[in-house]
């Protein structure tokens, strides 16, 4: 794996670990974690792949959102979990 691709992977891994810890301790995944990760993912996708990369990032966000939104609506999880998977999709 090339070094450039290790940076986004490391960021996503650290964000997931932090989110897991805060979710276990406080039962909350904070926006101050998920939203910057999502934004940085989209910025990374755009910087590496241009508009095609950005569109793939947006599709990843949408996939992550729609994969969990049903469970959120049914009361099975919080909105932070939905936003975290959307950020991972970016």
N, CA, C and O atoms as a GROMACS GRO file, in nm:
protein
  360
    1UNK      N    1   0.085  -0.118   0.000
    1UNK     CA    2   0.000   0.000   0.000
    1UNK      C    3   0.090   0.124   0.000
    1UNK      O    4   0.185   0.132   0.078
    2UNK      N    5   0.060   0.217  -0.084
    2UNK     CA    6   0.144   0.336  -0.093
    2UNK      C    7   0.121   0.426   0.027
    2UNK      O    8   0.017   0.419   0.092
    3UNK      N    9   0.219   0.512   0.056
    3UNK     CA   10   0.215   0.596   0.176
    3UNK      C   11   0.099   0.693   0.174
    3UNK      O   12   0.040   0.721   0.279
    4UNK      N   13   0.064   0.746   0.058
    4UNK     CA   14  -0.044   0.843   0.050
    4UNK      C   15  -0.176   0.784   0.094
    4UNK      O   16  -0.257   0.853   0.156
    5UNK      N   17  -0.201   0.659   0.063
    5UNK     CA   18  -0.328   0.598   0.101
    5UNK      C   19  -0.330   0.557   0.248
    5UNK      O   20  -0.437   0.529   0.302
    6UNK      N   21  -0.214   0.552   0.314
    6UNK     CA   22  -0.209   0.518   0.455
    6UNK      C   23  -0.260   0.633   0.542
    6UNK      O   24  -0.312   0.608   0.651
    7UNK      N   25  -0.246   0.755   0.496
    7UNK     CA   26  -0.290   0.870   0.575
    7UNK      C   27  -0.441   0.869   0.595
    7UNK      O   28  -0.485   0.877   0.709
    8UNK      N   29  -0.524   0.859   0.489
    8UNK     CA   30  -0.668   0.857   0.512
    8UNK      C   31  -0.712   0.734   0.590
    8UNK      O   32  -0.804   0.742   0.670
    9UNK      N   33  -0.647   0.621   0.567
    9UNK     CA   34  -0.681   0.501   0.641
    9UNK      C   35  -0.653   0.520   0.790
    9UNK      O   36  -0.732   0.477   0.874
   10UNK      N   37  -0.541   0.582   0.822
   10UNK     CA   38  -0.507   0.608   0.962
   10UNK      C   39  -0.605   0.705   1.026
   10UNK      O   40  -0.642   0.687   1.142
   11UNK      N   41  -0.646   0.806   0.953
   11UNK     CA   42  -0.742   0.903   1.006
   11UNK      C   43  -0.876   0.836   1.035
   11UNK      O   44  -0.935   0.858   1.140
   12UNK      N   45  -0.923   0.754   0.943
   12UNK     CA   46  -1.051   0.686   0.962
   12UNK      C   47  -1.042   0.588   1.079
   12UNK      O   48  -1.135   0.578   1.158
   13UNK      N   49  -0.931   0.516   1.089
   13UNK     CA   50  -0.913   0.421   1.199
   13UNK      C   51  -0.912   0.492   1.333
   13UNK      O   52  -0.976   0.447   1.427
   14UNK      N   53  -0.839   0.603   1.344
   14UNK     CA   54  -0.835   0.678   1.469
   14UNK      C   55  -0.972   0.735   1.503
   14UNK      O   56  -1.014   0.732   1.618
   15UNK      N   57  -1.042   0.786   1.404
   15UNK     CA   58  -1.176   0.840   1.428
   15UNK      C   59  -1.271   0.731   1.477
   15UNK      O   60  -1.351   0.754   1.568
   16UNK      N   61  -1.262   0.613   1.417
   16UNK     CA   62  -1.349   0.503   1.459
   16UNK      C   63  -1.317   0.459   1.602
   16UNK      O   64  -1.408   0.428   1.679
   17UNK      N   65  -1.190   0.456   1.637
   17UNK     CA   66  -1.153   0.419   1.774
   17UNK      C   67  -1.199   0.523   1.875
   17UNK      O   68  -1.248   0.488   1.983
   18UNK      N   69  -1.183   0.650   1.842
   18UNK     CA   70  -1.229   0.756   1.931
   18UNK      C   71  -1.381   0.751   1.944
   18UNK      O   72  -1.434   0.764   2.054
   19UNK      N   73  -1.450   0.731   1.833
   19UNK     CA   74  -1.596   0.723   1.837
   19UNK      C   75  -1.642   0.603   1.920
   19UNK      O   76  -1.739   0.613   1.995
   20UNK      N   77  -1.573   0.491   1.907
   20UNK     CA   78  -1.609   0.373   1.986
   20UNK      C   79  -1.591   0.401   2.134
   20UNK      O   80  -1.676   0.363   2.216
   21UNK      N   81  -1.482   0.467   2.170
   21UNK     CA   82  -1.457   0.497   2.311
   21UNK      C   83  -1.562   0.592   2.368
   21UNK      O   84  -1.616   0.568   2.476
   22UNK      N   85  -1.592   0.700   2.294
   22UNK     CA   86  -1.692   0.795   2.346
   22UNK      C   87  -1.831   0.734   2.346
   22UNK      O   88  -1.913   0.766   2.432
   23UNK      N   89  -1.859   0.647   2.251
   23UNK     CA   90  -1.990   0.581   2.248
   23UNK      C   91  -2.004   0.485   2.365
   23UNK      O   92  -2.113   0.473   2.423
   24UNK      N   93  -1.898   0.416   2.400
   24UNK     CA   94  -1.904   0.326   2.516
   24UNK      C   95  -1.916   0.402   2.647
   24UNK      O   96  -1.990   0.360   2.736
   25UNK      N   97  -1.842   0.513   2.660
   25UNK     CA   98  -1.842   0.586   2.786
   25UNK      C   99  -1.963   0.678   2.801
   25UNK      O  100  -2.023   0.684   2.909
   26UNK      N  101  -2.000   0.749   2.696
   26UNK     CA  102  -2.105   0.851   2.705
   26UNK      C  103  -2.229   0.818   2.624
   26UNK      O  104  -2.326   0.894   2.627
   27UNK      N  105  -2.228   0.708   2.552
   27UNK     CA  106  -2.338   0.671   2.462
   27UNK      C  107  -2.366   0.781   2.361
   27UNK      O  108  -2.481   0.811   2.328
   28UNK      N  109  -2.257   0.842   2.311
   28UNK     CA  110  -2.271   0.953   2.216
   28UNK      C  111  -2.150   0.957   2.125
   28UNK      O  112  -2.036   0.941   2.169
   29UNK      N  113  -2.175   0.977   1.996
   29UNK     CA  114  -2.069   1.001   1.898
   29UNK      C  115  -2.082   1.148   1.859
   29UNK      O  116  -2.184   1.191   1.807
   30UNK      N  117  -1.977   1.223   1.884
   30UNK     CA  118  -1.986   1.368   1.873
   30UNK      C  119  -1.969   1.419   1.730
   30UNK      O  120  -1.894   1.363   1.651
   31UNK      N  121  -2.042   1.527   1.700
   31UNK     CA  122  -2.031   1.593   1.570
   31UNK      C  123  -1.892   1.652   1.550
   31UNK      O  124  -1.845   1.661   1.436
   32UNK      N  125  -1.827   1.692   1.659
   32UNK     CA  126  -1.693   1.750   1.648
   32UNK      C  127  -1.592   1.647   1.597
   32UNK      O  128  -1.481   1.684   1.557
   33UNK      N  129  -1.629   1.521   1.598
   33UNK     CA  130  -1.546   1.416   1.541
   33UNK      C  131  -1.592   1.379   1.400
   33UNK      O  132  -1.511   1.373   1.308
   34UNK      N  133  -1.720   1.354   1.384
   34UNK     CA  134  -1.769   1.298   1.259
   34UNK      C  135  -1.768   1.399   1.144
   34UNK      O  136  -1.731   1.364   1.032
   35UNK      N  137  -1.808   1.520   1.170
   35UNK     CA  138  -1.818   1.617   1.060
   35UNK      C  139  -1.683   1.657   1.001
   35UNK      O  140  -1.671   1.665   0.879
   36UNK      N  141  -1.578   1.682   1.084
   36UNK     CA  142  -1.446   1.709   1.022
   36UNK      C  143  -1.389   1.589   0.946
   36UNK      O  144  -1.322   1.606   0.844
   37UNK      N  145  -1.416   1.467   0.995
   37UNK     CA  146  -1.368   1.349   0.923
   37UNK      C  147  -1.438   1.338   0.788
   37UNK      O  148  -1.375   1.306   0.688
   38UNK      N  149  -1.568   1.366   0.787
   38UNK     CA  150  -1.642   1.362   0.662
   38UNK      C  151  -1.591   1.469   0.564
   38UNK      O  152  -1.570   1.441   0.446
   39UNK      N  153  -1.571   1.589   0.615
   39UNK     CA  154  -1.523   1.698   0.529
   39UNK      C  155  -1.382   1.668   0.477
   39UNK      O  156  -1.353   1.690   0.360
   40UNK      N  157  -1.296   1.617   0.564
   40UNK     CA  158  -1.160   1.588   0.519
   40UNK      C  159  -1.158   1.472   0.420
   40UNK      O  160  -1.075   1.470   0.329
   41UNK      N  161  -1.249   1.377   0.435
   41UNK     CA  162  -1.259   1.269   0.337
   41UNK      C  163  -1.299   1.320   0.200
   41UNK      O  164  -1.244   1.278   0.099
   42UNK      N  165  -1.396   1.410   0.199
   42UNK     CA  166  -1.440   1.466   0.070
   42UNK      C  167  -1.331   1.553   0.007
   42UNK      O  168  -1.312   1.551  -0.114
   43UNK      N  169  -1.261   1.628   0.091
   43UNK     CA  170  -1.151   1.710   0.039
   43UNK      C  171  -1.041   1.621  -0.016
   43UNK      O  172  -0.984   1.649  -0.122
   44UNK      N  173  -1.010   1.514   0.055
   44UNK     CA  174  -0.909   1.420   0.007
   44UNK      C  175  -0.950   1.358  -0.126
   44UNK      O  176  -0.870   1.350  -0.219
   45UNK      N  177  -1.074   1.314  -0.135
   45UNK     CA  178  -1.122   1.252  -0.259
   45UNK      C  179  -1.113   1.350  -0.376
   45UNK      O  180  -1.075   1.312  -0.487
   46UNK      N  181  -1.147   1.476  -0.350
   46UNK     CA  182  -1.138   1.577  -0.456
   46UNK      C  183  -0.993   1.604  -0.494
   46UNK      O  184  -0.961   1.618  -0.613
   47UNK      N  185  -0.904   1.611  -0.395
   47UNK     CA  186  -0.764   1.643  -0.425
   47UNK      C  187  -0.694   1.530  -0.500
   47UNK      O  188  -0.604   1.554  -0.580
   48UNK      N  189  -0.735   1.407  -0.475
   48UNK     CA  190  -0.671   1.293  -0.542
   48UNK      C  191  -0.738   1.262  -0.675
   48UNK      O  192  -0.669   1.232  -0.773
   49UNK      N  193  -0.872   1.269  -0.680
   49UNK     CA  194  -0.942   1.225  -0.800
   49UNK      C  195  -1.019   1.331  -0.875
   49UNK      O  196  -1.088   1.300  -0.972
   50UNK      N  197  -1.009   1.456  -0.832
   50UNK     CA  198  -1.083   1.562  -0.899
   50UNK      C  199  -1.233   1.547  -0.877
   50UNK      O  200  -1.277   1.500  -0.772
   51UNK      N  201  -1.310   1.588  -0.975
   51UNK     CA  202  -1.455   1.580  -0.961
   51UNK      C  203  -1.505   1.436  -0.956
   51UNK      O  204  -1.604   1.406  -0.888
   52UNK      N  205  -1.436   1.346  -1.026
   52UNK     CA  206  -1.474   1.204  -1.017
   52UNK      C  207  -1.452   1.151  -0.877
   52UNK      O  208  -1.535   1.076  -0.824
   53UNK      N  209  -1.341   1.187  -0.816
   53UNK     CA  210  -1.313   1.146  -0.679
   53UNK      C  211  -1.413   1.204  -0.582
   53UNK      O  212  -1.457   1.135  -0.489
   54UNK      N  213  -1.448   1.331  -0.602
   54UNK     CA  214  -1.547   1.394  -0.516
   54UNK      C  215  -1.682   1.326  -0.528
   54UNK      O  216  -1.750   1.304  -0.428
   55UNK      N  217  -1.720   1.292  -0.650
   55UNK     CA  218  -1.849   1.223  -0.667
   55UNK      C  219  -1.847   1.086  -0.602
   55UNK      O  220  -1.948   1.043  -0.547
   56UNK      N  221  -1.734   1.016  -0.606
   56UNK     CA  222  -1.723   0.888  -0.536
   56UNK      C  223  -1.732   0.907  -0.385
   56UNK      O  224  -1.792   0.825  -0.316
   57UNK      N  225  -1.672   1.014  -0.335
   57UNK     CA  226  -1.682   1.044  -0.192
   57UNK      C  227  -1.824   1.074  -0.150
   57UNK      O  228  -1.868   1.028  -0.045
   58UNK      N  229  -1.894   1.150  -0.231
   58UNK     CA  230  -2.035   1.182  -0.201
   58UNK      C  231  -2.119   1.054  -0.205
   58UNK      O  232  -2.208   1.035  -0.122
   59UNK      N  233  -2.092   0.968  -0.302
   59UNK     CA  234  -2.164   0.839  -0.306
   59UNK      C  235  -2.134   0.756  -0.181
   59UNK      O  236  -2.222   0.687  -0.130
   60UNK      N  237  -2.011   0.761  -0.132
   60UNK     CA  238  -1.977   0.691  -0.009
   60UNK      C  239  -2.051   0.747   0.111
   60UNK      O  240  -2.096   0.671   0.197
   61UNK      N  241  -2.063   0.880   0.117
   61UNK     CA  242  -2.140   0.943   0.224
   61UNK      C  243  -2.286   0.899   0.218
   61UNK      O  244  -2.345   0.864   0.320
   62UNK      N  245  -2.342   0.901   0.099
   62UNK     CA  246  -2.482   0.862   0.084
   62UNK      C  247  -2.503   0.715   0.118
   62UNK      O  248  -2.604   0.679   0.179
   63UNK      N  249  -2.410   0.630   0.078
   63UNK     CA  250  -2.422   0.488   0.110
   63UNK      C  251  -2.418   0.466   0.261
   63UNK      O  252  -2.500   0.392   0.316
   64UNK      N  253  -2.323   0.530   0.328
   64UNK     CA  254  -2.314   0.518   0.473
   64UNK      C  255  -2.439   0.570   0.542
   64UNK      O  256  -2.485   0.512   0.640
   65UNK      N  257  -2.493   0.679   0.491
   65UNK     CA  258  -2.614   0.736   0.549
   65UNK      C  259  -2.733   0.642   0.533
   65UNK      O  260  -2.802   0.611   0.630
   66UNK      N  261  -2.756   0.596   0.411
   66UNK     CA  262  -2.874   0.513   0.386
   66UNK      C  263  -2.860   0.372   0.442
   66UNK      O  264  -2.960   0.302   0.459
   67UNK      N  265  -2.736   0.329   0.469
   67UNK     CA  266  -2.718   0.196   0.528
   67UNK      C  267  -2.770   0.191   0.671
   67UNK      O  268  -2.812   0.085   0.718
   68UNK      N  269  -2.766   0.305   0.743
   68UNK     CA  270  -2.804   0.304   0.884
   68UNK      C  271  -2.925   0.390   0.919
   68UNK      O  272  -2.974   0.383   1.031
   69UNK      N  273  -2.975   0.470   0.827
   69UNK     CA  274  -3.083   0.563   0.863
   69UNK      C  275  -3.208   0.489   0.908
   69UNK      O  276  -3.280   0.538   0.995
   70UNK      N  277  -3.235   0.372   0.851
   70UNK     CA  278  -3.353   0.296   0.891
   70UNK      C  279  -3.343   0.257   1.039
   70UNK      O  280  -3.442   0.267   1.112
   71UNK      N  281  -3.225   0.213   1.082
   71UNK     CA  282  -3.207   0.174   1.222
   71UNK      C  283  -3.219   0.293   1.316
   71UNK      O  284  -3.268   0.279   1.428
   72UNK      N  285  -3.174   0.410   1.270
   72UNK     CA  286  -3.191   0.531   1.350
   72UNK      C  287  -3.338   0.567   1.364
   72UNK      O  288  -3.385   0.600   1.473
   73UNK      N  289  -3.412   0.562   1.254
   73UNK     CA  290  -3.554   0.596   1.257
   73UNK      C  291  -3.631   0.500   1.347
   73UNK      O  292  -3.726   0.540   1.414
   74UNK      N  293  -3.590   0.374   1.348
   74UNK     CA  294  -3.657   0.273   1.431
   74UNK      C  295  -3.614   0.282   1.578
   74UNK      O  296  -3.668   0.210   1.662
   75UNK      N  297  -3.518   0.367   1.610
   75UNK     CA  298  -3.475   0.386   1.748
   75UNK      C  299  -3.364   0.293   1.792
   75UNK      O  300  -3.334   0.284   1.911
   76UNK      N  301  -3.303   0.223   1.699
   76UNK     CA  302  -3.200   0.126   1.734
   76UNK      C  303  -3.063   0.185   1.755
   76UNK      O  304  -2.976   0.119   1.811
   77UNK      N  305  -3.040   0.308   1.711
   77UNK     CA  306  -2.910   0.372   1.726
   77UNK      C  307  -2.926   0.522   1.718
   77UNK      O  308  -3.032   0.573   1.680
   78UNK      N  309  -2.820   0.592   1.753
   78UNK     CA  310  -2.824   0.738   1.749
   78UNK      C  311  -2.780   0.793   1.614
   78UNK      O  312  -2.728   0.722   1.529
   79UNK      N  313  -2.804   0.922   1.598
   79UNK     CA  314  -2.767   0.988   1.473
   79UNK      C  315  -2.616   0.996   1.455
   79UNK      O  316  -2.568   1.001   1.342
   80UNK      N  317  -2.542   0.996   1.565
   80UNK     CA  318  -2.397   1.001   1.555
   80UNK      C  319  -2.340   0.878   1.485
   80UNK      O  320  -2.241   0.887   1.412
   81UNK      N  321  -2.403   0.764   1.508
   81UNK     CA  322  -2.359   0.642   1.441
   81UNK      C  323  -2.380   0.652   1.290
   81UNK      O  324  -2.297   0.607   1.211
   82UNK      N  325  -2.491   0.712   1.252
   82UNK     CA  326  -2.521   0.730   1.110
   82UNK      C  327  -2.418   0.825   1.047
   82UNK      O  328  -2.368   0.800   0.938
   83UNK      N  329  -2.389   0.934   1.117
   83UNK     CA  330  -2.293   1.030   1.066
   83UNK      C  331  -2.151   0.972   1.062
   83UNK      O  332  -2.072   1.005   0.974
   84UNK      N  333  -2.119   0.886   1.158
   84UNK     CA  334  -1.987   0.823   1.157
   84UNK      C  335  -1.971   0.732   1.034
   84UNK      O  336  -1.868   0.737   0.968
   85UNK      N  337  -2.070   0.652   1.005
   85UNK     CA  338  -2.058   0.565   0.887
   85UNK      C  339  -2.057   0.649   0.759
   85UNK      O  340  -1.990   0.612   0.662
   86UNK      N  341  -2.128   0.759   0.757
   86UNK     CA  342  -2.121   0.849   0.642
   86UNK      C  343  -1.981   0.906   0.626
   86UNK      O  344  -1.930   0.918   0.515
   87UNK      N  345  -1.919   0.942   0.738
   87UNK     CA  346  -1.783   0.996   0.734
   87UNK      C  347  -1.685   0.888   0.686
   87UNK      O  348  -1.594   0.918   0.608
   88UNK      N  349  -1.703   0.766   0.731
   88UNK     CA  350  -1.616   0.657   0.686
   88UNK      C  351  -1.635   0.635   0.537
   88UNK      O  352  -1.539   0.604   0.466
   89UNK      N  353  -1.757   0.650   0.489
   89UNK     CA  354  -1.784   0.634   0.346
   89UNK      C  355  -1.717   0.739   0.260
   89UNK      O  356  -1.684   0.715   0.144
   90UNK      N  357  -1.698   0.857   0.318
   90UNK     CA  358  -1.632   0.966   0.244
   90UNK      C  359  -1.488   0.928   0.215
   90UNK      O  360  -1.415   1.005   0.154
   0.00000   0.00000   0.00000
